[in-house]
Amino acid sequence: MLQIFTDNQPTDLTDDISIDLVFENPLFNTERIPATYSLSFDLPLTPRNRQLFGNPDRIAAAGNRFRERLARILFAGSDLDAGVLTVEEVSDVLTVNFSGSVLSDYINRKMYNAPLGEIELSYYTSGNDSTAIAQTDYDGRLRECLRDPNAPYVACPLAVKDSGEAAERDPNNPQDQYLTTRKSFVNLTDKSGEGYLHYLTGGGGYLLKILPAVKVWYLFDRIFGDKLDRNVFQEGEWTKLCLQTLWHPEYKLTDNLPPWRSEMRDGVNKKIIRWADFVVELLKLPGCTMFIRGDHFSVEYNDDILNRKVYRDLQLEDGYTISREPGQKYVLGYSNTGDNEQADVELREAPSVVEGLKYMDGEKRVTAFRSQRPPQVLQADSEEVPHLTVVKAYRAAEEPEESDEEDEASTYDMTIQAEAVQCNVRRWWYEDADLESSTLERFYIPEIESKRPDTILLGLFQGMQRHIRYSGVGFLYSYLSGTNYNAYGERLGDLSPDIDTLSGLTQRHTAFKAWIEQDKVVVTGNTLFTARDLAELDLRDKFVFRGWRFFIRSMNVSLKKNAIDPAEVELVEV
């Protein structure tokens, strides 16, 4: 017997009701998340239904008759689906729309318009009347985040691209000794590596920008809450992955003012992407898919789904069809790989960034080198020795893959609409006068554009690393990286967001890529499912038919008031 509960209350049904449930396996969808589907059907205008839906047939009815209401569909006492019901039209019957998705309400909102908790961008948010106390408290929170592995965000030093030269004096404040510093760095720390240079006092005092990098696991946890049974970004090295917050509406590197009252949740920026798009792009990175069971979610590695050892028998009615489906070309990479221009001078090979700098500082003719670890090309600004700045930094050139035009017809697009941070060697200074000093302190940090980018910017928080020094112990700074190496060529783990090189990340896609690119048998037909079968349906499972193993790619089943029609299924060979 078919039942519908609206806001946990039983709903009256018509005798001829027919509800078509659609199941689509997200493993076959490059968006990686359960697809939302909707269907419309009629309900009788009984007293019970009038009360449930707020007397929608009355013009003067109080409340919003068209608001979404939580709904559950049951058959023979078994929960089959959950979603929301919305009134579409009222006549002699009540026409409602059922949306079969229990994704968070925030999933289709812009990223600024969802509660992220207090991720502060300025000590001005503390509410403390004393600037000194507020600054000290805020600095303490930022430093604590660097040490706490469970901290939701970190603030690592960033350099502003093309800002290495001294800025012109502000005619309204010619005594400002920190103008170039503020326009050249974000999240700048002192030589202890932990004390942030918040309040530069010269020329009246202005705040140095703080733009934290937020842990991806925290973002997934906030958006899905306790409905997310497994969050792979909270496992192993994935906990290092961060979203660098350059999208805040107060992100302006051309002025001297801090963002006022600036918590991330307060932002208003029409260009920021939706949460759904962010989730889709981030799931591509580790090769994961989000599956749904009831009103809960689980993020699973695609390789784990292929290796899953849960099998269920399936029988098809006579008349099924068998066909061959050619493999698809698996396309993996970033939509924006940054500056990949070639050096216009001869390159010197170097094992690391620091060793390459030694070559450049030791020989006047060496102005560019290719580092092996991390894989990168760096070019100096001139032939002077030592080189005070490295003005060009880009990924080492990769040999382009040979493409077969016949394979271009069908692709499985895993292109990630994002970019990994690009690090460069930058000179450290505290005040503008340091630019004239003969002291040379350099560190290896990400460069960002002076204008807010349109794409997602990702990096790995690699803890505290040494600044560049050829001998002795250098000062420490917090390091956000686009690879799993530091400037000294030391490996910092297996995980790297750099897809352009053979890394642990690329290897995570190997098995699934091979399966996508192989030809497969596809079977379509009808099968009978009981209410219990539908309630226990898990699209991660493999279904066995005539000794062959299949995934269910899609399924359509009609529920009548007292019967379940045969389901139309499409099976794809595993």
N, C-alpha and C positions, 0 to 999 in steps of 0.2 A: 504494500500500500504506500502510495506517494504522500509525503508530508513536506510542508514548507513552514519553517519557523522564522518569523520576522520580529526582530528585537526580542528573541527568546519567547515569543508568543505564537501559538498555532494559528495558521492562516487558512481560511476557507478556500477550497479549490472548486473549479468547474468540473463536471463529469467528463468532458471531452478534452481536458488539459493535456498538452504534449510539450515536454521540455527536452530540448536537444542539448545534451552536454558535450562539450568539445574538449578533448585532451590532446595537447601538442607537446612533444618531447623537446625541452629546451636544448638538448644536446645537439640537435640538428639546426638550431637557430643561432646565427652568429651574434644575436643580441644577448645570449647567455642567460636570460632570466625568463621565468614562466610567462608565457604570452597571456595577455588579458583578452578575454572574449566576452561577448554579451549576446543576449537573446531577449526577445520580448514575448509576452504571453498575457492572457486576460485572466483576471480574477473577478469573482462575483462581488457585487456591491452589497454584501451582507452587513448587518449591524456590527459583527466582529471586525470585518475588514475596514469598515468606516472608522471604527475606533482606533484600529492599528495604524492607519495612515492619516489620522488627524482630520476626519470628515472632509475628504478632498472634494466632494461634490457640492460643498457649501461655499458660496462666494465669500462669505464673511468668516470663514474658518480661521481660527487663530493658528499661528505658527507657520512653518514652511512646509506645505504639502509635498513639495518636490525635493525635499532633502533625502540624502542617502540613508538607508536603514540596513543594519546588519541582517543577513539572511543565511539560513542553512537549509539544504535540501537533503531529505532523508527518504529511504525506501526500506520498508520492512524493519524499521528501527535502526538502520545503519546510516551513518553520515556519509553522503556521497560528494558533497561540494559545499563550499562556503564562499560568500561574497557580499554584495550589497544590492538591495532593491531600490529602485527609484520610480516614482509615479511619472508616466509619460503623458497619459491622457485619461480624462474622466468623461464617460457618457453613461450608457446603461450598464456598462461594465468598467472595470478598473484595469487599464492597460499599464503594465509595469515592465521595467527593464531590469534584468538580472545581469550584473557584471561579475563574472567568475574570477575574481582576483581578491586576495586578501593582502596584497602588498600594502606597505605602510601608506598612510594618508599623505606623507611627505614626498613619496617617490616621484611625483610629477611636479613638485615645486622646484623653484630655482634654489640653488644651494644656499643662498643667503637667507632664505625664508624657511628655515627649519631649525629647531632648537639644538644647538651644538654645545650648550653649557657655556661657562665663562672662560672663553679663550681670549684673553685681553691683549690688546695691541698697544696699550699705553697705561702708565701709572695714573693717569687722570681719571680712570674709571673707579679708583678705590674709594672715592668719597671722603678721603681724609683731607682735612683742612691744611695739614702741614705737608708742603711739597717734599721736604726732606724725608719725612717718615713714609709718605706714600711711595717715594722713589726707592727707599731701602726695602720696603715690604715687597714691592714688585720685583726688584732685582733678586731678592731671596727666592721668590717663586720660580723665576726663570732659571736660576742656578740649580734649584732643587730638581727641576725637570730634566736637566742634563744628567743627573745622577740616578734618577728613578727610572728603571726600565718600564714601569707601568704608567709613566707620565703620558698624558694625551698629546702633548706637543713639545717641541724644542725650538730654540731660536739660535741658529748657526750663522756665523758671519757670511755675508754675501757682498759681492762687489758689483757696482753698476758699470755696465759695459761702456767703453769709450769715455771714461771719466777720469783717466789717469793724470790729466794736466790740471794745473792750478786754475781754479775758477776766478772769474773777474770779480773784483771787489764790489760789494753792495754799496752803491752810492748813499743809501740811506743809513748804512751801518758800516762805515769803513773800518771800524776796529774789530769786526768779526774775524776771529782767528780760526774758525772751524767750518767755514763755508765749504771749502773743498772736501773736507772730511765727510760732512753730511751728505754731499752730493755724490760721493764715491762709494760709500758703504752703507749697509743695512745690518742691524744686529751686531755692530762692532763691539768687540770685547777688549779688555786690557791684556797685559802680558801674563796675567795669572790664568787666562783662558776662561775664567768664569765671571769676573766682574764686568758688567755691561757699562758702556759709556753712554749713559742715558742723557745726562744733563750737562752739555758742554757749555761752560760758563762764559766763555769769551764773547764779548759783544752783546751781552744781555741774556744769553742763555737760551738754547733751543734743544729740543729733544731729538736725539738720533733715532731714526726709524726703527721700530721693532715689528717685524713681520714673521711670525712663527711658522714653522713647518708642522702640520698636524698629522699625527699617526693615522694611517689608513684604517687600521683595525678599529680605532676609536670612532671614525666616521661611520663605518659599517655598523658598529654597535649602537651608535646614536640613532641611525636611521631605521634599523630593524628591531632594536631592543631585544626583549626576551623571546621574540618569535624566531630568532636566528639560532638554530641548534648548533651549527658549526660555522665558525668564522676562521677561515684558513689564514687570514692576515694577522691572526693572533697566535699563530703557530711558528715556532722556529725563527728563522731569519726574516720572515715576512713582517715581523714586528718592527723591523727597521724602516719599512717603507713609509714615506711621508708625502703629503701634498703640500708644496710650498705655497703659502697663501699670498699670492700676488694679486688676487682678484678683489681684494677689499676696495670699496668705492673711494676710500680716502687714501689709496695708494698713489701718492704723488711724490716723485723724487726731485721735482724742479723747484719746490718751495722749501721753506725752513720750518714749517709748522707741523706739529704732531697731529695724528688723528684724534679728534676730541670725542669723548664718550664712545670709544671704539671697541666694542666686543663684536666678534664675528657675526653673531646672530642679529646684530643691528644694521647690517649693511643693506644698501639698496643699489643694485647695479644691474641694469637690464641686460647686459651682455653675458652674465654668468650662466653657465649651463645648468640643466636640470639634474636633480639627483639621479634620476633613471639613467641618464646618459653617462654620468660619472660611474655608476655601478657597472654598466655595460662595458665601459672601457677598462675599468680596473679588473674585471673578471677575465678579460682576455690576457692580461699580463702573465699570470701564473698558469694559464690554460685551465680555467675552472668554469663550472656551470652551476647555476642555482636551481635546486629542485624544491618542489613543494610537497608537503604531506599534511593534509588538513589545513590548519592555519599557521603552520610552522615552516621554516625554510632551512635549507642546508646547502652550504657552498662546498662542492666536491671537485677534486681534481678529475679532469677528463680521463686521464690514464687510470685512475682508480675505478671509474665507472666501467671502462673496458675490461678491467681485471676482476670485476665484482663476480662473486661465485653464488649468486642467487638465481635459481632457475625455476620457471613455472611452465607447466604443460598448457598447450593451447590447441584447440581443435577448430578448424574452419569448416563452414558448410560447403557443400559442393558448389562449384562455379567460381572458385577463386582463380586469380590470374597470377602468372609468374613473369617477371621481366628482368632485364639487366640494366643496371644504372651505372654509367661510367663514373670513375673517380673524379674528384674535384681537385684543382690546384690549391694547395694550402698556402695562403699569403700571410706571412707574419712580419711585423715591423711597426715602426712609428710613422705617423702621418707627417711629423716634423722632426727631422734628424739634425736640425741646427745647421751651422755653417760648415759645409764640407769642401770649401774651396781648396785648391792645391797651393802649396807653398811656391813662391816665385823665386826661391833660391835653392841651392843644393841642400839636401837633407843629410844630417848625420844620424846614424842609428844609435840609440841609447837604451839601456835596460830599464831606465826609470826616468821620471821627470827630474829628480834631483841630479842624477848622473848627466842628463842632457844639459842642465844648467851649468854644471861644471865645465862641460865642453865649451859652451858659449862664453862663459866668463873667462876661460883660460886662453881662448884663441879668437883673435879679432875677426877672422874670416868665417867663423861658425855662427850663423845667425838663425838657424832653424834645425830642429831635430825631431825624430820620430821616436817616441817612447813606446816600448813594448808592454810595460805594465805600469800604469794603465795604457791602453792603446790610444795614442793621441799624438798629434803634431802640434808643436809650438814654435812660433816665429817671433824673434825680437823686433823691437821698434827701429833699431839702427845697428851700425857696426861698432858702436862704442862698447868698451869693456870696462867695468862690468855692465851688464844690461839691467837698467833699473826697472824696466817694465817689459812684459811679454804681451804684445798687442794683439797677437792672433793665436787662437787656440781652437782646434777643431779635431774631429775624429779622424783617425788614420784611415786612408782610402782603402776601401774593400774592392775586390774584384767583382764586377757585376755578374750576376747569375745569367747563364745562357737560357733564353726563353724559347719555348717551342710554341709557335703560333697556334698550333692545333689545341694546345692546352689552355689557351686564353679564353675559350668559349665559356667555361664554367669554373668559377673560383669560389673557394671558401675563405671569405675575407676576414682575417684576424688583425687587420691594420688597427693599431691603437691610436686613437685621436688624443695623443699626449706627447710629451717630450721629456727626456731625462735631463737633469741639470748638467751643464757643461762647465767643468772647472778650468781655472786658469791660474797662473802664478801672478800674484799681485803684491805690491809693496805695501807694508803696514806702516801707517803713521797715525799719530794721535791728533796733532794740530797742523795747520797748513804750513807752519814754519819748518816742520820736519821734512818737507819736500826738498829743502835746500841743504839738508844735512848729508854728510858723507856716510852716515850709518845706514846700512842696508839690511832691512828686516823684511823677509818675504814669506808668504804662506800660500797654500794651494786651496782655493775656495771657489764656489760656484759664481758665475757671472750671470746677471739678469739684465734684461732690457730696461731702459728708463721709462718705457711705456708698458702698460699692463698687457700681457699677451692674451690671445684668445684661447689658447690650448691649456690643458692640464700640465703642470710642471711637477715632476716626481723626482725624488731622491732618496737615498738610504742614509739614515743617521748612523754614522760609524764611530760614535763616541769621541773621545778626546785624542787628538793627534798632534805630533810635533811640527812646529813650523820649520821652514827650510833653513838648515844650517849645515855646512860641510863638516864641521867638527864641534865637539861639545854637545851639550844638551840644550835644545831649543825650548822656547815657551810653548805652552799647550793651547789649543783652540778646539772648539767643537766643530766637527767635520761632517758636512752634508755632501754626498758623493753620487755621481752617476755610474760608478763602477764599484768593484769590490777590491780596489787597490788604493793605497795612499800615494803621496808624492815620492816616497822612498821605494816604491815598487813592492811593498809588503802586502801580502794577501790578507784581506780582512774578512774572509768568509767565502762561501760558495755562491751566494746569491749576488747577481748583478743585473740591474735593469737594462744593461746594454745588450740589445739583441744583435747588434752588428758583429759581434765576436762570438766565438764558441764559448758559451758560458753555461752555468747551471740553469739559467732561465731558458735558453734555447733547448737544452736537453729535456726539459720538462714537457716540451711539445712534441718530442720525437715520435713516440708510439701513436699518439692520437693523429698526428700528421700523416703517418703511414697508413692508418686505417681510412682516413678521409680520402686519400689519394688512390686507394685501391678500388677496382670495380666490385659491385655488390649485387646480390640477388634481392629483388623487391617483390613481395607478395601482398596482394590486396584481396580482401574477401570479407565475409561476415562471420561473426562468432557470437555465441551466447555467453553473456556474463550475468551471474547472479548479483543480488545486492551486496552480498559479502565480498564477491570478487571485485566489485567496483570500489567498495570501501577500503579494501586492502591493496588496491592498485598502486604500484610504485614503478614509475617509468625508468628508474635506474635498473630494474630487474631485466633479466633476459628471458625470453619466451621460446619454448622448444616446440617446433612443429615438424613432424616427419624426420626427426633426428637432426634438424638444422636449428641453429640458435639465432634469434632475432631480437632487435629492439622494436618496440612500438614507436613509430614516428608520429602517427596521428590516429585518433579514434573519435568516432561520432556515435553517440548512443541516445536513443529517444526513450524518455520515461513517460509512461501513461499513468493514469490514476491507479490502475491495478495490475500493470504489466511493464516489463522491460523488453523493448524490441531488440532484435539482434544488432550487435554493434558493427559498424563499418570500420575496419582496421587496415592500416598500412604498416607492413613489417619490413624492416631493413636488416639484411644479414650482418651479423657481428663478425 
